[in-house]
Amino acid sequence: MKRSEINSIMQEADDFIQSFGFRLPPFAYWTPQQMRERRGDIDGIVNARLGWDITDYGQGSFDALGLFLFTVRNGSQDDLARGGGMCYAEKIMISRDRQVSPMHRHIVKAEDIINRGGGTLVLELFNSDDNGDVDERTDVTVMTDGVARTQPAGAKLRLQPGESVTLMPGNWHAFWGEEGDVLIGEVSTVNDDLTDNVFREPIGRFSDIEEDVEPLHLLVSDYDKWFS
């Protein structure tokens, strides 16, 4: 992806998010230079990888295969390992109309995926087999706002604004918006996008970036480069 495209997506996403009354935290609007100047007191942002995250999964077609994310808060892997403390995370995301987030599962993370507004959020769901691969035979049971829902493998779960689904580790899922872009909330256990995503197809989690302009704001995937 070109940096200029990423900058535009950031601005469009912020407008869309604010149209639903949601506000990003103050650090979302800091420039790269402001973050560098404050590096001494932002370990809580950098180490937890809070902030902007825009991905085309390395495939170069964001409108067809991609996702906008902003990690608002994220807990500690150490706390999660010992079973106490900050063991949770929160993201706000945008899935554009017909824009697919590809089939994947998590090893550790359980998550609530919430349609916060806009169009219909569609999820394609599978269980894992004994090897951790997609099980195309068994029915899938998930909790939707506290109600168990069972459907055949690969069936589409459609969530209207206000509805949510709880996905456990091992639940394979792909998702996209229909009938408009969708604002998505994610509440989960501690998030680790470096090691906890398993994709069905061999694709990357982050985008390859062509630096055609200066960044408006840093992505979480920029932190290692800018703050090494």
Z-matrix of the N, CA and C atoms (Angstrom, degrees):
N
C 1 1.452
C 2 1.522 1 110.09
N 3 1.310 2 117.36 1 144.54
C 4 1.453 3 121.20 2 174.45
C 5 1.524 4 109.40 3 -78.81
N 6 1.340 5 115.50 4 145.56
C 7 1.463 6 119.64 5 178.98
C 8 1.519 7 110.49 6 -61.46
N 9 1.320 8 117.27 7 -34.50
C 10 1.466 9 119.79 8 179.00
C 11 1.530 10 110.78 9 -62.89
N 12 1.337 11 117.57 10 -36.83
C 13 1.461 12 121.17 11 176.81
C 14 1.527 13 110.05 12 -66.13
N 15 1.321 14 116.72 13 -42.36
C 16 1.462 15 120.99 14 179.07
C 17 1.522 16 110.40 15 -61.96
N 18 1.332 17 117.09 16 -43.83
C 19 1.468 18 120.36 17 177.90
C 20 1.530 19 111.51 18 -58.07
N 21 1.322 20 116.63 19 -42.98
C 22 1.465 21 120.67 20 179.91
C 23 1.514 22 111.29 21 -65.93
N 24 1.334 23 116.58 22 -40.94
C 25 1.466 24 120.38 23 179.34
C 26 1.523 25 110.34 24 -62.84
N 27 1.338 26 117.09 25 -39.59
C 28 1.462 27 120.22 26 176.93
C 29 1.518 28 111.46 27 -57.40
N 30 1.313 29 117.24 28 -47.78
C 31 1.460 30 120.75 29 -177.45
C 32 1.524 31 111.44 30 -66.43
N 33 1.334 32 116.57 31 -42.11
C 34 1.459 33 120.63 32 178.78
C 35 1.531 34 110.59 33 -64.69
N 36 1.330 35 115.83 34 -41.17
C 37 1.463 36 120.20 35 -178.76
C 38 1.520 37 111.05 36 -65.58
N 39 1.325 38 117.30 37 -42.10
C 40 1.463 39 120.13 38 -179.73
C 41 1.524 40 110.33 39 -62.02
N 42 1.331 41 117.42 40 -41.45
C 43 1.463 42 120.63 41 177.39
C 44 1.528 43 110.84 42 -62.05
N 45 1.330 44 116.49 43 -42.92
C 46 1.465 45 120.78 44 -179.36
C 47 1.521 46 110.73 45 -64.97
N 48 1.322 47 116.54 46 -44.63
C 49 1.465 48 121.25 47 179.35
C 50 1.527 49 110.79 48 -60.59
N 51 1.328 50 116.54 49 -47.29
C 52 1.463 51 120.07 50 -177.81
C 53 1.520 52 112.10 51 -66.63
N 54 1.335 53 117.69 52 -25.11
C 55 1.465 54 120.20 53 179.13
C 56 1.523 55 112.12 54 -64.78
N 57 1.335 56 117.30 55 -17.78
C 58 1.461 57 122.15 56 177.04
C 59 1.534 58 112.29 57 -102.30
N 60 1.332 59 116.49 58 9.01
C 61 1.450 60 120.45 59 177.56
C 62 1.514 61 114.82 60 83.34
N 63 1.324 62 117.71 61 7.88
C 64 1.462 63 121.74 62 178.39
C 65 1.528 64 108.24 63 -92.09
N 66 1.329 65 116.44 64 139.91
C 67 1.459 66 120.94 65 179.81
C 68 1.524 67 109.52 66 -122.67
N 69 1.314 68 116.39 67 134.11
C 70 1.458 69 121.31 68 174.49
C 71 1.525 70 109.86 69 -75.69
N 72 1.328 71 117.85 70 156.14
C 73 1.467 72 120.62 71 179.98
C 74 1.524 73 111.55 72 -68.73
N 75 1.338 74 117.91 73 161.93
C 76 1.470 75 120.99 74 -175.26
C 77 1.519 76 114.25 75 -54.85
N 78 1.347 77 118.57 76 -38.32
C 79 1.467 78 118.91 77 -175.01
C 80 1.528 79 112.04 78 -65.71
N 81 1.334 80 117.53 79 -15.42
C 82 1.464 81 120.04 80 178.16
C 83 1.526 82 111.26 81 -59.03
N 84 1.326 83 116.96 82 -27.28
C 85 1.457 84 120.79 83 -172.74
C 86 1.524 85 113.26 84 -102.61
N 87 1.317 86 117.94 85 4.21
C 88 1.450 87 120.38 86 176.00
C 89 1.523 88 110.43 87 -70.21
N 90 1.305 89 115.82 88 143.08
C 91 1.464 90 121.14 89 174.11
C 92 1.530 91 109.07 90 -76.38
N 93 1.335 92 117.19 91 163.39
C 94 1.461 93 118.99 92 174.49
C 95 1.525 94 112.73 93 -55.14
N 96 1.333 95 117.55 94 -39.60
C 97 1.451 96 120.43 95 -179.72
C 98 1.530 97 111.32 96 -66.03
N 99 1.323 98 117.13 97 -39.85
C 100 1.461 99 119.90 98 177.31
C 101 1.523 100 111.28 99 -62.40
N 102 1.334 101 116.83 100 -38.02
C 103 1.456 102 119.45 101 177.68
C 104 1.522 103 111.04 102 -66.35
N 105 1.322 104 116.56 103 -40.36
C 106 1.468 105 119.68 104 177.39
C 107 1.520 106 111.14 105 -62.81
N 108 1.321 107 116.49 106 -42.08
C 109 1.456 108 120.23 107 -179.40
C 110 1.520 109 111.85 108 -65.14
N 111 1.337 110 117.16 109 -28.14
C 112 1.464 111 121.56 110 -178.29
C 113 1.534 112 111.94 111 -102.15
N 114 1.321 113 117.16 112 14.58
C 115 1.467 114 120.21 113 -173.13
C 116 1.519 115 112.46 114 -54.05
N 117 1.328 116 117.41 115 -32.03
C 118 1.452 117 120.13 116 -176.66
C 119 1.506 118 114.79 117 -66.64
N 120 1.344 119 117.69 118 -20.22
C 121 1.467 120 119.09 119 -177.20
C 122 1.525 121 113.48 120 -123.30
N 123 1.342 122 117.84 121 19.35
C 124 1.469 123 119.15 122 -179.32
C 125 1.529 124 112.15 123 -120.83
N 126 1.330 125 116.95 124 29.24
C 127 1.463 126 118.95 125 174.63
C 128 1.527 127 111.50 126 -56.45
N 129 1.324 128 116.30 127 -34.56
C 130 1.456 129 119.98 128 -179.64
C 131 1.514 130 113.49 129 -64.49
N 132 1.329 131 117.08 130 -23.75
C 133 1.464 132 121.98 131 175.67
C 134 1.517 133 110.59 132 -86.99
N 135 1.324 134 115.99 133 -51.75
C 136 1.462 135 121.02 134 -173.19
C 137 1.523 136 111.59 135 -68.26
N 138 1.321 137 117.20 136 -48.33
C 139 1.463 138 119.95 137 -175.88
C 140 1.525 139 112.23 138 -68.81
N 141 1.329 140 116.85 139 -33.30
C 142 1.470 141 120.57 140 177.96
C 143 1.523 142 111.74 141 -85.21
N 144 1.327 143 117.27 142 -5.70
C 145 1.466 144 123.64 143 179.55
C 146 1.530 145 110.28 144 57.24
N 147 1.336 146 114.12 145 50.50
C 148 1.456 147 120.45 146 173.62
C 149 1.520 148 109.32 147 -81.93
N 150 1.323 149 116.24 148 147.16
C 151 1.452 150 118.82 149 173.27
C 152 1.514 151 114.29 150 127.11
N 153 1.346 152 113.76 151 -158.93
C 154 1.459 153 123.70 152 -172.46
C 155 1.525 154 111.51 153 -72.49
N 156 1.328 155 115.21 154 140.38
C 157 1.461 156 121.23 155 -179.27
C 158 1.523 157 107.21 156 -149.99
N 159 1.320 158 116.77 157 109.70
C 160 1.469 159 122.34 158 -177.83
C 161 1.516 160 107.32 159 -125.60
N 162 1.319 161 117.01 160 121.82
C 163 1.457 162 118.71 161 -173.54
C 164 1.520 163 112.38 162 -133.74
N 165 1.324 164 114.70 163 142.19
C 166 1.463 165 121.96 164 166.82
C 167 1.523 166 110.06 165 -111.46
N 168 1.347 167 115.34 166 16.39
C 169 1.460 168 122.98 167 179.21
C 170 1.528 169 112.14 168 56.24
N 171 1.343 170 115.32 169 27.12
C 172 1.453 171 120.59 170 177.67
C 173 1.511 172 114.55 171 72.91
N 174 1.343 173 117.48 172 13.14
C 175 1.469 174 120.37 173 -174.18
C 176 1.524 175 113.81 174 -102.45
N 177 1.332 176 117.81 175 -8.97
C 178 1.459 177 120.47 176 172.87
C 179 1.515 178 116.06 177 76.39
N 180 1.335 179 118.06 178 20.91
C 181 1.465 180 120.78 179 179.61
C 182 1.518 181 108.89 180 -142.35
N 183 1.327 182 116.50 181 71.33
C 184 1.463 183 122.18 182 -171.04
C 185 1.518 184 113.04 183 -57.83
N 186 1.332 185 118.38 184 -40.94
C 187 1.462 186 120.23 185 -176.42
C 188 1.525 187 111.90 186 -65.31
N 189 1.330 188 117.31 187 -28.88
C 190 1.461 189 120.86 188 -179.34
C 191 1.519 190 112.47 189 -93.52
N 192 1.328 191 116.85 190 -38.30
C 193 1.465 192 122.18 191 -176.23
C 194 1.520 193 107.64 192 -137.40
N 195 1.312 194 116.71 193 100.08
C 196 1.458 195 118.74 194 -176.14
C 197 1.509 196 111.28 195 -178.94
N 198 1.335 197 114.80 196 177.56
C 199 1.465 198 120.98 197 -178.81
C 200 1.526 199 108.96 198 -163.83
N 201 1.328 200 115.68 199 141.42
C 202 1.459 201 122.08 200 169.29
C 203 1.515 202 108.31 201 -100.66
N 204 1.343 203 115.98 202 133.94
C 205 1.460 204 121.15 203 177.76
C 206 1.526 205 109.54 204 -138.65
N 207 1.319 206 116.24 205 150.47
C 208 1.457 207 122.30 206 168.49
C 209 1.518 208 106.63 207 -137.27
N 210 1.331 209 116.91 208 118.75
C 211 1.456 210 121.62 209 178.61
C 212 1.519 211 108.09 210 -84.79
N 213 1.323 212 115.87 211 112.84
C 214 1.459 213 122.76 212 -175.32
C 215 1.529 214 111.15 213 -83.59
N 216 1.337 215 115.43 214 -40.49
C 217 1.468 216 120.57 215 178.53
C 218 1.518 217 108.21 216 -150.89
N 219 1.324 218 116.59 217 153.40
C 220 1.458 219 121.19 218 -179.10
C 221 1.518 220 108.87 219 -156.73
N 222 1.317 221 115.24 220 132.88
C 223 1.453 222 120.49 221 -176.30
C 224 1.504 223 113.61 222 -83.86
N 225 1.305 224 114.35 223 -162.61
C 226 1.459 225 122.49 224 -171.59
C 227 1.519 226 111.10 225 -107.08
N 228 1.329 227 115.97 226 132.89
C 229 1.464 228 119.97 227 174.55
C 230 1.529 229 110.61 228 -62.79
N 231 1.321 230 116.73 229 -34.18
C 232 1.464 231 119.78 230 178.10
C 233 1.526 232 110.75 231 -65.11
N 234 1.342 233 117.15 232 -43.47
C 235 1.460 234 120.37 233 177.01
C 236 1.520 235 111.06 234 -61.93
N 237 1.330 236 116.13 235 -41.53
C 238 1.458 237 119.90 236 -179.68
C 239 1.524 238 110.62 237 -63.14
N 240 1.329 239 116.41 238 -40.57
C 241 1.465 240 120.60 239 -178.50
C 242 1.527 241 111.63 240 -64.59
N 243 1.353 242 116.51 241 -35.81
C 244 1.466 243 118.61 242 -178.29
C 245 1.523 244 112.47 243 -92.79
N 246 1.341 245 116.92 244 -4.39
C 247 1.453 246 120.27 245 173.70
C 248 1.506 247 115.50 246 79.50
N 249 1.327 248 118.23 247 25.12
C 250 1.455 249 120.38 248 177.89
C 251 1.510 250 111.22 249 -160.62
N 252 1.329 251 116.54 250 151.76
C 253 1.455 252 120.35 251 -179.21
C 254 1.522 253 110.79 252 105.45
N 255 1.327 254 116.26 253 -146.93
C 256 1.463 255 121.10 254 -177.06
C 257 1.523 256 109.12 255 -85.73
N 258 1.321 257 116.03 256 92.39
C 259 1.465 258 122.49 257 -174.42
C 260 1.526 259 111.95 258 -108.25
N 261 1.331 260 117.46 259 21.83
C 262 1.461 261 121.24 260 -172.84
C 263 1.527 262 110.91 261 -130.62
N 264 1.343 263 114.35 262 166.39
C 265 1.462 264 121.87 263 177.56
C 266 1.521 265 108.80 264 -146.74
N 267 1.335 266 115.27 265 160.72
C 268 1.467 267 121.07 266 176.72
C 269 1.518 268 109.27 267 -142.07
N 270 1.325 269 115.78 268 135.55
C 271 1.462 270 121.98 269 173.93
C 272 1.525 271 109.28 270 -129.22
N 273 1.333 272 114.47 271 154.74
C 274 1.453 273 121.23 272 165.37
C 275 1.528 274 105.89 273 -117.35
N 276 1.326 275 116.55 274 135.67
C 277 1.459 276 120.33 275 -173.11
C 278 1.523 277 109.80 276 -136.05
N 279 1.317 278 115.71 277 162.54
C 280 1.463 279 121.79 278 173.45
C 281 1.519 280 108.04 279 -132.02
N 282 1.321 281 114.91 280 124.08
C 283 1.459 282 121.32 281 172.02
C 284 1.523 283 106.95 282 -109.74
N 285 1.319 284 115.90 283 116.37
C 286 1.457 285 119.28 284 -177.69
C 287 1.531 286 110.99 285 -73.77
N 288 1.324 287 114.57 286 162.70
C 289 1.456 288 120.67 287 179.41
C 290 1.526 289 109.95 288 -56.25
N 291 1.357 290 116.29 289 118.14
C 292 1.468 291 124.55 290 178.59
C 293 1.530 292 113.11 291 68.90
N 294 1.314 293 118.27 292 12.62
C 295 1.465 294 122.04 293 177.24
C 296 1.534 295 108.28 294 -90.16
N 297 1.314 296 116.45 295 116.75
C 298 1.458 297 121.52 296 -172.03
C 299 1.527 298 110.93 297 -89.71
N 300 1.328 299 114.97 298 133.81
C 301 1.467 300 121.81 299 163.18
C 302 1.523 301 105.06 300 -98.84
N 303 1.337 302 118.62 301 117.96
C 304 1.469 303 121.27 302 -162.39
C 305 1.523 304 114.17 303 -71.45
N 306 1.322 305 114.52 304 165.54
C 307 1.456 306 122.68 305 -174.71
C 308 1.526 307 110.43 306 -60.54
N 309 1.354 308 115.13 307 126.22
C 310 1.456 309 120.99 308 -178.84
C 311 1.521 310 109.53 309 -158.26
N 312 1.304 311 114.97 310 168.87
C 313 1.462 312 121.89 311 173.35
C 314 1.522 313 107.92 312 -140.44
N 315 1.320 314 114.82 313 170.60
C 316 1.457 315 120.71 314 176.64
C 317 1.524 316 109.73 315 -117.11
N 318 1.314 317 114.90 316 151.41
C 319 1.459 318 120.93 317 -179.64
C 320 1.525 319 110.54 318 -85.17
N 321 1.331 320 116.45 319 -41.16
C 322 1.462 321 122.47 320 -174.44
C 323 1.521 322 112.40 321 -114.67
N 324 1.303 323 116.81 322 -40.01
C 325 1.462 324 121.12 323 -166.93
C 326 1.523 325 112.97 324 -74.26
N 327 1.332 326 115.99 325 129.57
C 328 1.458 327 123.56 326 163.19
C 329 1.526 328 107.21 327 -100.56
N 330 1.328 329 116.98 328 147.40
C 331 1.459 330 118.87 329 -172.57
C 332 1.520 331 111.43 330 -150.01
N 333 1.323 332 114.72 331 143.32
C 334 1.457 333 121.69 332 165.64
C 335 1.524 334 107.48 333 -97.25
N 336 1.326 335 116.54 334 125.98
C 337 1.457 336 123.04 335 176.23
C 338 1.521 337 106.54 336 -106.93
N 339 1.329 338 116.88 337 121.70
C 340 1.459 339 122.60 338 -168.58
C 341 1.532 340 109.76 339 -122.64
N 342 1.309 341 116.55 340 128.11
C 343 1.465 342 120.58 341 171.82
C 344 1.521 343 107.43 342 -79.40
N 345 1.341 344 116.60 343 106.18
C 346 1.458 345 121.96 344 -177.59
C 347 1.531 346 112.58 345 -88.31
N 348 1.344 347 117.41 346 -10.93
C 349 1.454 348 118.18 347 178.52
C 350 1.513 349 111.87 348 154.78
N 351 1.315 350 115.38 349 159.95
C 352 1.456 351 121.02 350 -179.39
C 353 1.511 352 110.88 351 104.91
N 354 1.341 353 115.92 352 -133.54
C 355 1.450 354 121.47 353 -178.05
C 356 1.511 355 113.10 354 -82.72
N 357 1.329 356 115.22 355 -159.04
C 358 1.457 357 122.92 356 177.46
C 359 1.520 358 109.14 357 -90.12
N 360 1.322 359 117.22 358 134.25
C 361 1.456 360 122.14 359 175.07
C 362 1.527 361 108.06 360 -95.29
N 363 1.318 362 116.18 361 122.81
C 364 1.458 363 122.41 362 -176.71
C 365 1.521 364 109.32 363 -111.31
N 366 1.332 365 116.94 364 129.74
C 367 1.461 366 122.22 365 177.52
C 368 1.524 367 109.50 366 -123.17
N 369 1.325 368 116.02 367 132.27
C 370 1.458 369 123.30 368 171.50
C 371 1.524 370 107.30 369 -99.38
N 372 1.340 371 117.98 370 125.30
C 373 1.457 372 121.67 371 -167.85
C 374 1.527 373 112.30 372 -124.59
N 375 1.342 374 114.81 373 141.52
C 376 1.454 375 122.91 374 172.75
C 377 1.527 376 108.67 375 -139.58
N 378 1.322 377 116.20 376 156.20
C 379 1.456 378 121.88 377 165.99
C 380 1.517 379 109.62 378 -82.36
N 381 1.349 380 115.65 379 170.67
C 382 1.462 381 122.45 380 169.38
C 383 1.526 382 108.84 381 -95.18
N 384 1.346 383 116.23 382 143.64
C 385 1.457 384 119.46 383 172.32
C 386 1.528 385 109.33 384 -84.98
N 387 1.320 386 116.86 385 -172.68
C 388 1.465 387 120.36 386 -175.58
C 389 1.524 388 113.04 387 -64.33
N 390 1.335 389 117.09 388 -20.26
C 391 1.468 390 121.42 389 178.52
C 392 1.529 391 112.54 390 -95.32
N 393 1.327 392 117.10 391 0.66
C 394 1.459 393 120.72 392 -177.91
C 395 1.511 394 114.00 393 86.17
N 396 1.345 395 117.67 394 2.69
C 397 1.453 396 121.61 395 178.46
C 398 1.525 397 110.75 396 -86.33
N 399 1.325 398 116.38 397 172.66
C 400 1.461 399 121.27 398 179.13
C 401 1.524 400 109.88 399 -64.75
N 402 1.318 401 115.51 400 128.71
C 403 1.464 402 122.63 401 176.47
C 404 1.526 403 107.62 402 -99.07
N 405 1.310 404 117.28 403 108.94
C 406 1.459 405 121.94 404 -175.89
C 407 1.526 406 112.79 405 -90.75
N 408 1.328 407 117.62 406 9.19
C 409 1.467 408 120.52 407 -174.32
C 410 1.524 409 113.70 408 -111.80
N 411 1.320 410 118.31 409 -37.40
C 412 1.470 411 119.87 410 -169.15
C 413 1.522 412 111.97 411 -91.18
N 414 1.343 413 115.26 412 146.44
C 415 1.462 414 120.86 413 175.64
C 416 1.525 415 110.26 414 -63.18
N 417 1.310 416 115.15 415 150.61
C 418 1.464 417 122.24 416 -179.77
C 419 1.525 418 108.81 417 -109.07
N 420 1.326 419 116.52 418 128.05
C 421 1.461 420 121.53 419 174.97
C 422 1.527 421 109.19 420 -115.47
N 423 1.321 422 116.00 421 124.38
C 424 1.460 423 121.98 422 177.83
C 425 1.522 424 108.73 423 -131.54
N 426 1.316 425 115.61 424 160.17
C 427 1.462 426 121.44 425 176.27
C 428 1.526 427 109.04 426 -93.94
N 429 1.322 428 115.64 427 127.50
C 430 1.458 429 120.92 428 177.27
C 431 1.529 430 107.45 429 -118.40
N 432 1.315 431 115.79 430 103.34
C 433 1.467 432 122.13 431 -177.06
C 434 1.526 433 110.88 432 51.94
N 435 1.341 434 115.16 433 46.27
C 436 1.448 435 121.21 434 175.54
C 437 1.518 436 115.51 435 84.14
N 438 1.328 437 117.29 436 -0.52
C 439 1.463 438 121.75 437 -179.58
C 440 1.524 439 109.02 438 -112.24
N 441 1.344 440 117.13 439 127.22
C 442 1.460 441 120.91 440 179.22
C 443 1.525 442 109.67 441 -71.06
N 444 1.342 443 115.01 442 134.00
C 445 1.459 444 120.29 443 177.33
C 446 1.517 445 108.43 444 -130.48
N 447 1.317 446 116.84 445 127.59
C 448 1.457 447 122.15 446 -178.91
C 449 1.521 448 109.19 447 -115.19
N 450 1.334 449 116.08 448 135.21
C 451 1.457 450 121.38 449 -179.62
C 452 1.520 451 109.41 450 -146.97
N 453 1.322 452 117.73 451 160.58
C 454 1.464 453 119.92 452 -179.74
C 455 1.527 454 111.53 453 -65.16
N 456 1.328 455 115.78 454 156.54
C 457 1.464 456 121.09 455 176.30
C 458 1.521 457 110.11 456 -55.60
N 459 1.339 458 115.51 457 131.90
C 460 1.458 459 120.68 458 177.94
C 461 1.513 460 115.26 459 81.76
N 462 1.324 461 117.68 460 -1.14
C 463 1.467 462 119.72 461 177.49
C 464 1.524 463 109.83 462 -70.67
N 465 1.320 464 115.71 463 160.63
C 466 1.457 465 121.91 464 -176.41
C 467 1.528 466 110.07 465 -98.29
N 468 1.306 467 115.45 466 125.41
C 469 1.466 468 122.65 467 173.62
C 470 1.514 469 107.59 468 -98.25
N 471 1.321 470 116.12 469 123.28
C 472 1.463 471 120.85 470 -177.49
C 473 1.523 472 109.66 471 -110.54
N 474 1.333 473 114.97 472 124.52
C 475 1.458 474 121.83 473 -178.52
C 476 1.522 475 109.36 474 -113.32
N 477 1.335 476 115.35 475 126.09
C 478 1.456 477 121.48 476 174.83
C 479 1.524 478 109.46 477 -87.36
N 480 1.337 479 118.60 478 164.32
C 481 1.464 480 120.26 479 178.45
C 482 1.521 481 111.85 480 -51.01
N 483 1.336 482 115.50 481 131.19
C 484 1.447 483 122.23 482 -177.44
C 485 1.511 484 113.89 483 97.01
N 486 1.327 485 118.08 484 -17.48
C 487 1.460 486 121.51 485 -179.59
C 488 1.528 487 110.77 486 -91.16
N 489 1.341 488 115.10 487 156.44
C 490 1.460 489 119.73 488 -178.99
C 491 1.513 490 110.28 489 -146.75
N 492 1.331 491 115.28 490 165.64
C 493 1.455 492 122.83 491 175.66
C 494 1.523 493 108.30 492 -135.59
N 495 1.317 494 115.84 493 143.61
C 496 1.459 495 121.85 494 175.21
C 497 1.519 496 108.54 495 -101.69
N 498 1.338 497 115.93 496 123.57
C 499 1.461 498 122.65 497 179.12
C 500 1.518 499 109.09 498 -112.26
N 501 1.307 500 115.80 499 131.57
C 502 1.451 501 121.79 500 -179.75
C 503 1.518 502 110.25 501 -99.46
N 504 1.354 503 118.20 502 160.94
C 505 1.458 504 119.87 503 174.89
C 506 1.534 505 110.12 504 -52.33
N 507 1.317 506 115.62 505 133.17
C 508 1.462 507 120.23 506 -178.10
C 509 1.512 508 113.98 507 97.85
N 510 1.349 509 118.71 508 -15.23
C 511 1.467 510 120.44 509 174.25
C 512 1.533 511 109.41 510 -75.86
N 513 1.315 512 116.44 511 109.71
C 514 1.466 513 120.18 512 175.56
C 515 1.527 514 109.14 513 -72.59
N 516 1.336 515 116.43 514 137.26
C 517 1.455 516 119.25 515 -178.40
C 518 1.523 517 111.47 516 -153.20
N 519 1.318 518 114.55 517 139.62
C 520 1.462 519 123.45 518 165.69
C 521 1.519 520 105.95 519 -123.15
N 522 1.352 521 117.19 520 153.80
C 523 1.469 522 117.84 521 -178.88
C 524 1.517 523 110.59 522 -151.81
N 525 1.326 524 114.35 523 160.94
C 526 1.457 525 122.05 524 -179.96
C 527 1.529 526 109.04 525 -163.45
N 528 1.338 527 115.22 526 167.55
C 529 1.450 528 120.95 527 175.90
C 530 1.517 529 111.41 528 -92.93
N 531 1.324 530 115.45 529 149.91
C 532 1.461 531 122.23 530 171.61
C 533 1.522 532 108.69 531 -133.54
N 534 1.321 533 115.80 532 146.62
C 535 1.464 534 122.34 533 178.87
C 536 1.519 535 111.12 534 60.79
N 537 1.322 536 115.87 535 34.07
C 538 1.451 537 121.36 536 176.95
C 539 1.513 538 112.45 537 127.44
N 540 1.334 539 115.73 538 164.11
C 541 1.455 540 120.94 539 175.18
C 542 1.528 541 109.42 540 -68.03
N 543 1.342 542 116.04 541 152.68
C 544 1.463 543 120.95 542 -175.43
C 545 1.524 544 109.94 543 -124.19
N 546 1.331 545 116.53 544 130.75
C 547 1.458 546 121.98 545 170.08
C 548 1.530 547 107.41 546 -87.09
N 549 1.322 548 116.48 547 124.72
C 550 1.457 549 122.15 548 -173.36
C 551 1.524 550 109.46 549 -119.37
N 552 1.316 551 116.35 550 133.14
C 553 1.449 552 121.43 551 168.63
C 554 1.513 553 109.76 552 -100.08
N 555 1.314 554 115.97 553 144.84
C 556 1.467 555 120.94 554 173.18
C 557 1.520 556 108.62 555 -130.04
N 558 1.324 557 115.82 556 122.81
C 559 1.459 558 122.81 557 172.85
C 560 1.519 559 106.17 558 -117.50
N 561 1.337 560 117.44 559 127.42
C 562 1.460 561 119.29 560 -169.53
C 563 1.515 562 111.05 561 -150.62
N 564 1.331 563 114.26 562 174.07
C 565 1.452 564 119.63 563 163.91
C 566 1.526 565 108.24 564 -69.25
N 567 1.330 566 116.40 565 173.00
C 568 1.467 567 121.36 566 -175.26
C 569 1.530 568 110.51 567 -47.00
N 570 1.314 569 115.24 568 134.24
C 571 1.461 570 122.12 569 -175.14
C 572 1.523 571 111.45 570 -95.96
N 573 1.324 572 116.66 571 132.73
C 574 1.465 573 122.53 572 175.77
C 575 1.518 574 108.26 573 -137.12
N 576 1.344 575 116.11 574 93.38
C 577 1.453 576 120.32 575 -177.64
C 578 1.526 577 113.12 576 -77.99
N 579 1.320 578 117.50 577 -6.52
C 580 1.461 579 120.16 578 179.01
C 581 1.527 580 112.08 579 -82.53
N 582 1.349 581 117.63 580 -32.85
C 583 1.464 582 119.35 581 -172.76
C 584 1.528 583 114.50 582 -129.81
N 585 1.339 584 119.12 583 -10.26
C 586 1.460 585 120.11 584 -168.78
C 587 1.521 586 113.79 585 -104.51
N 588 1.332 587 118.49 586 10.01
C 589 1.456 588 121.84 587 176.91
C 590 1.526 589 109.77 588 -107.02
N 591 1.322 590 116.51 589 126.23
C 592 1.462 591 122.04 590 175.36
C 593 1.528 592 107.23 591 -117.64
N 594 1.335 593 117.01 592 115.15
C 595 1.462 594 121.27 593 -178.30
C 596 1.524 595 110.42 594 -96.30
N 597 1.324 596 114.40 595 145.77
C 598 1.466 597 118.92 596 178.32
C 599 1.524 598 110.53 597 -66.67
N 600 1.312 599 116.91 598 -40.90
C 601 1.458 600 122.48 599 177.20
C 602 1.524 601 109.31 600 -101.06
N 603 1.338 602 117.59 601 153.52
C 604 1.474 603 120.48 602 -177.30
C 605 1.524 604 112.10 603 -76.59
N 606 1.330 605 116.51 604 81.20
C 607 1.459 606 121.25 605 178.97
C 608 1.516 607 109.10 606 -124.94
N 609 1.329 608 116.01 607 166.76
C 610 1.453 609 121.87 608 -179.07
C 611 1.513 610 111.46 609 -91.52
N 612 1.329 611 115.88 610 157.72
C 613 1.466 612 120.37 611 176.97
C 614 1.517 613 112.08 612 -81.26
N 615 1.347 614 117.64 613 -31.76
C 616 1.459 615 121.42 614 -173.86
C 617 1.523 616 111.11 615 -115.26
N 618 1.321 617 115.38 616 164.97
C 619 1.463 618 121.69 617 -178.36
C 620 1.519 619 111.50 618 -87.01
N 621 1.319 620 115.34 619 150.40
C 622 1.460 621 121.88 620 165.39
C 623 1.524 622 107.00 621 -86.70
N 624 1.336 623 117.29 622 128.32
C 625 1.464 624 120.98 623 -170.79
C 626 1.520 625 111.36 624 -110.79
N 627 1.322 626 115.30 625 130.35
C 628 1.469 627 123.03 626 171.91
C 629 1.523 628 107.62 627 -95.78
N 630 1.322 629 116.65 628 117.31
C 631 1.466 630 121.41 629 -173.35
C 632 1.527 631 110.61 630 -84.68
N 633 1.333 632 116.75 631 77.82
C 634 1.461 633 120.76 632 -179.92
C 635 1.519 634 112.58 633 -87.45
N 636 1.357 635 117.47 634 -19.74
C 637 1.466 636 122.50 635 175.10
C 638 1.528 637 107.24 636 -142.88
N 639 1.332 638 116.02 637 172.71
C 640 1.452 639 120.51 638 176.11
C 641 1.530 640 110.27 639 -73.58
N 642 1.323 641 117.76 640 147.08
C 643 1.473 642 119.27 641 178.58
C 644 1.515 643 112.14 642 -68.38
N 645 1.322 644 116.10 643 137.55
C 646 1.459 645 121.59 644 173.31
C 647 1.523 646 109.57 645 -69.64
N 648 1.326 647 116.40 646 -49.44
C 649 1.458 648 124.41 647 173.88
C 650 1.525 649 107.29 648 -139.66
N 651 1.307 650 116.85 649 155.47
C 652 1.453 651 120.00 650 -179.24
C 653 1.527 652 110.79 651 -78.41
N 654 1.324 653 115.01 652 144.41
C 655 1.451 654 121.74 653 167.81
C 656 1.527 655 109.14 654 -84.84
N 657 1.332 656 116.68 655 158.47
C 658 1.467 657 118.34 656 175.68
C 659 1.522 658 110.71 657 -60.12
N 660 1.317 659 117.19 658 -29.93
C 661 1.468 660 120.57 659 179.22
C 662 1.531 661 112.21 660 -74.36
N 663 1.348 662 117.75 661 -8.84
C 664 1.468 663 121.47 662 175.34
C 665 1.523 664 112.73 663 -86.25
N 666 1.335 665 117.92 664 -16.58
C 667 1.465 666 120.19 665 -168.25
C 668 1.524 667 112.18 666 -60.91
N 669 1.319 668 117.67 667 -42.25
C 670 1.468 669 119.16 668 -177.86
C 671 1.522 670 110.74 669 -60.73
N 672 1.308 671 117.19 670 -41.16
C 673 1.472 672 121.60 671 -179.75
C 674 1.520 673 111.90 672 -68.33
N 675 1.336 674 116.12 673 -45.47
C 676 1.458 675 120.33 674 -173.52
C 677 1.529 676 112.49 675 -78.35
N 678 1.315 677 118.05 676 -26.74
C 679 1.460 678 121.02 677 -172.80
C 680 1.514 679 113.63 678 -120.39
N 681 1.334 680 117.37 679 17.81
C 682 1.478 681 119.26 680 179.66
C 683 1.523 682 110.22 681 -71.42
